[in-house]
């Protein structure tokens, strides 16, 4: 009987030990609290991600709008440049016959005689347009910066006229 009592007390002791151990583990681990903490952390991460995503979308939309505006500006500039190129090509084609030959009258004077008029009589020079002046000065070797200062035009316009004249020469 003493072994039966010892065995019963031993079994009761182990049952109490297991119950107490489970209670201690539940108090320290608290699975519900851990799950709630994980859910709260996930919610805050999702909120941050949503905020970041919205900011990024706004930035992308703003950038797209700016790019569209720049494209419109560039299209307008291209149309302006094409118009200027057409004007220059028309002007070059209208006056190309003048540039091909310029007759000069030369009078031969003998050494013994005195000249009655000048020995070389150039044709009267027509007014040069600003574009023609720019091209002429460029062909003489002046830099576009100096040409712009001399004719009183912006540097970009001078460079445009020079590049267009080079394209028509080819």
C-alpha positions as CSV (number, residue, x, y, z in Angstrom):
1,X,0.0,0.0,0.0
2,X,2.8,2.3,0.6
3,X,3.9,1.8,-2.9
4,X,0.4,2.6,-4.1
5,X,0.4,5.8,-2.1
6,X,3.8,6.8,-3.4
7,X,2.8,6.0,-6.9
8,X,-0.5,8.0,-6.6
9,X,1.4,10.9,-5.0
10,X,4.0,10.7,-7.8
11,X,1.3,10.7,-10.5
12,X,-0.5,13.7,-8.8
13,X,2.8,15.5,-8.5
14,X,3.5,15.0,-12.2
15,X,0.0,16.2,-13.1
16,X,0.4,19.3,-10.9
17,X,3.9,19.9,-12.4
18,X,2.5,19.7,-16.0
19,X,-0.4,22.0,-15.1
20,X,1.9,24.6,-13.5
21,X,4.4,24.3,-16.4
22,X,1.6,24.9,-19.0
23,X,0.3,27.9,-17.0
24,X,3.8,29.4,-16.8
25,X,4.4,28.8,-20.6
26,X,1.0,30.4,-21.5
27,X,1.8,33.4,-19.3
28,X,5.2,34.0,-20.8
29,X,4.3,33.1,-24.5
30,X,0.8,34.5,-24.7
31,X,0.1,33.5,-28.3
32,X,-2.9,35.8,-28.6
33,X,-0.8,38.8,-27.6
34,X,1.9,37.8,-30.1
35,X,-0.7,37.5,-32.8
36,X,-2.1,40.9,-32.0
37,X,1.4,42.4,-32.0
38,X,2.1,40.8,-35.4
39,X,-1.2,42.1,-36.8
40,X,-0.5,45.6,-35.5
41,X,3.0,45.6,-37.0
42,X,1.6,44.4,-40.4
43,X,-1.0,47.1,-40.4
44,X,1.6,49.8,-39.8
45,X,3.8,48.4,-42.5
46,X,0.8,48.3,-45.0
47,X,-0.1,51.9,-44.0
48,X,3.5,53.0,-44.7
49,X,3.6,51.2,-48.0
50,X,0.3,52.7,-49.1
51,X,1.5,56.2,-48.2
52,X,4.8,55.7,-50.0
53,X,3.0,54.3,-53.0
54,X,0.7,57.3,-53.2
55,X,3.6,59.7,-53.0
56,X,5.4,57.8,-55.7
57,X,2.4,57.8,-57.9
58,X,2.0,61.6,-57.4
59,X,5.6,62.1,-58.3
60,X,5.3,60.0,-61.4
61,X,2.2,61.8,-62.5
62,X,3.9,65.2,-62.0
63,X,6.9,64.1,-64.0
64,X,4.7,62.8,-66.8
65,X,2.9,66.2,-66.9
66,X,6.2,68.0,-67.0
67,X,7.4,65.8,-69.8
68,X,4.3,66.4,-71.8
69,X,4.7,70.1,-71.4
70,X,8.4,69.9,-72.5
71,X,7.4,67.8,-75.5
72,X,4.8,70.5,-76.4
73,X,7.5,73.2,-76.1
74,X,10.0,71.1,-78.2
75,X,7.3,70.6,-80.9
76,X,6.7,74.3,-81.0
77,X,10.4,75.0,-81.3
78,X,10.8,72.4,-84.0
79,X,7.9,74.0,-86.0
80,X,9.6,77.4,-85.6
81,X,13.0,76.0,-86.7
82,X,11.3,74.3,-89.7
83,X,9.7,77.6,-90.6
84,X,13.0,79.4,-90.3
85,X,14.7,76.7,-92.4
86,X,12.1,77.1,-95.1
87,X,12.5,80.9,-95.1
88,X,16.3,80.5,-95.5
89,X,16.0,77.9,-98.2
90,X,13.5,80.2,-100.1
91,X,15.8,83.2,-99.7
92,X,18.8,81.1,-100.9
93,X,16.9,79.8,-103.9
94,X,15.7,83.3,-104.8
95,X,19.1,84.8,-104.7
96,X,21.2,81.8,-105.8
97,X,21.4,83.2,-109.4
98,X,23.1,86.4,-108.0
99,X,25.7,84.4,-106.1
100,X,26.7,82.3,-109.1
101,X,28.1,85.2,-111.2
102,X,28.8,88.8,-110.7
103,X,29.9,90.6,-113.9
104,X,32.7,93.0,-113.5
105,X,33.5,95.5,-116.2
106,X,37.2,96.1,-116.7
107,X,38.5,99.0,-118.8
108,X,42.0,98.6,-120.2
109,X,44.1,101.8,-119.9
110,X,47.4,102.2,-121.8
111,X,50.4,103.4,-119.9
112,X,50.7,106.6,-121.9
113,X,47.1,107.7,-121.5
114,X,45.5,109.0,-118.5
115,X,42.5,107.0,-117.2
116,X,39.2,108.7,-117.9
117,X,37.3,106.5,-115.3
118,X,38.2,104.0,-112.7
119,X,39.8,100.8,-114.1
120,X,37.4,98.5,-112.3
121,X,33.8,99.3,-112.1
122,X,32.0,96.8,-109.8
123,X,28.3,96.1,-110.1
124,X,26.2,98.0,-107.6
125,X,25.9,95.9,-104.4
126,X,22.5,94.9,-103.3
127,X,21.5,95.1,-99.7
128,X,22.5,91.9,-97.9
129,X,20.0,90.3,-95.5
130,X,21.0,89.6,-92.0
131,X,20.9,85.9,-92.7
132,X,23.3,86.4,-95.7
133,X,25.6,88.5,-93.6
134,X,25.7,85.8,-90.9
135,X,26.6,83.1,-93.5
136,X,29.2,85.4,-95.2
137,X,30.9,86.2,-91.9
138,X,30.9,82.5,-90.9
139,X,32.5,81.5,-94.2
140,X,35.1,84.2,-93.6
141,X,36.0,82.3,-90.4
142,X,34.4,84.3,-87.7
143,X,33.1,82.5,-84.6
144,X,29.3,82.4,-84.2
145,X,29.7,84.4,-80.9
146,X,31.4,87.3,-82.7
147,X,28.9,87.1,-85.6
148,X,26.0,87.4,-83.1
149,X,27.6,90.4,-81.5
150,X,28.2,92.0,-84.9
151,X,24.8,91.6,-86.4
152,X,22.9,92.0,-83.1
153,X,21.1,88.7,-83.1
154,X,21.0,86.0,-80.3
155,X,23.7,83.4,-80.4
156,X,21.2,80.5,-80.8
157,X,19.6,82.2,-83.9
158,X,23.0,82.7,-85.5
159,X,24.0,79.1,-84.9
160,X,20.7,77.9,-86.3
161,X,21.2,80.0,-89.5
162,X,24.7,78.7,-89.9
163,X,23.7,75.1,-89.4
164,X,20.8,75.5,-91.9
165,X,23.1,77.1,-94.5
166,X,25.5,74.2,-94.1
167,X,22.7,71.7,-94.7
168,X,21.5,73.5,-97.8
169,X,25.1,73.7,-99.1
170,X,25.4,69.9,-99.0
